Amino acid sequence: MVFSVTLHVLILGIAVAGWSWTSQEHEPPPRSIAARLITQQKPEPSPVVDPVDQQKLDEERKAEEQRQQKEAERLRQEEEARRIAEQKREEEQKKLQQQKERQQAEAKERQARKAREEEAARKKAEAQARERERQKAEEEKRRQEEARKKAEAEKRRQEELRKQEEAERKRQEELARQEAERKRLEAERKLREQQLEAQAEAARTALEEQARRRQEAAAAKAREARMLSESEKYQALIRERLSQAWYPPSSATEDMTARLQITLLPTGELAGVKLVGSSGNTAFDNSALSAVRSLSRYPIPEDRDTFERYFRQFTIEFNPRRLR
């Protein structure tokens, strides 16, 4: 940069000097004056400029001006060449920078694509693992079902054997009915024993049935408590969502309450909403209806029985101080 400025200053100085030389007017050669001095000294000849010498001086001056102009032109061309070279160098650097940025962008894109591919592979692996677990659970369930059926079949077989044995016993009793009284009394004794065993079996069966019913009642009570707890959790979620979506009008007061009956689908989508208790203020009622309709999907439990009991259709009260 310093060299360029120095070169421009030098060219400007040469141009100004050349202009000053070329703008000077040619002075006419001085006239010769003949005079006679009356002195006691020897007279000296008057100086006279030869026209030939004057022309030579003019030609040398012109030659010098042309040389300076050529030198200035040469310097200008060199400066122009340097400027073009500098411009090319800057353009090449710009191209290299653009190429570098493009390569970096391509590298980032490759990394992002690789990350997406790895994420897809991870999700696929997780899905496959879940599928294997599901198949394993189904296989275990099938195995247990087969074991249960096998046990039931074995029980039926044992029952058939018992029936056959009972039939055979009765047949033997029928054949031995004509035996001695001792055998008849013995048979009656055995019959009484069997009756007592049957009564004991019936009593045991009754006790087992009572225990089973108590267990079922306890399970039903526990399920009812679980459903109630889950319903309260999702009711709180629904109230929170509606509270966030509700914008009461400026005319609302704390005494206003609007009761709305909401009907949902098993997917959580809104099936219908009805105003069952007006607040007495149309704007207040409409704001509550708008809040209910603004939710695209309501949070509901996955258990179908809990949904049918508590969330298929329910009412909610809108009040500036609370949602209940």
Secondary structure, 3 states (H helix, E strand, C coil): CHHHHHHHHHHHHHHHHHHHHHHCCCCCCCCCCCCCCCCCCCCCCCCCCCHHHHHHHHHHHHHHHHHHHHHHHHHHHHHHHHHHHHHHHHHHHHHHHHHHHHHHHHHHHHHHHHHHHHHHHHHHHHHHHHHHHHHHHHHHHHHHHHHHHHHHHHHHHHHHHHHHHHHHHHHHHHHCCCCCHHHHHHHHHHHHHHHHHHHHHHHHHHHHHHHHHHHHHHHHHHHHHHHHHHHHHHHHHHHHHHHHHCCCCCCCCCCCCEEEEEEECCCCCEEEEEEEECCCCHHHHHHHHHHHHHCCCCCCCCCHHHHHHHHCEEEEEEECCEEC
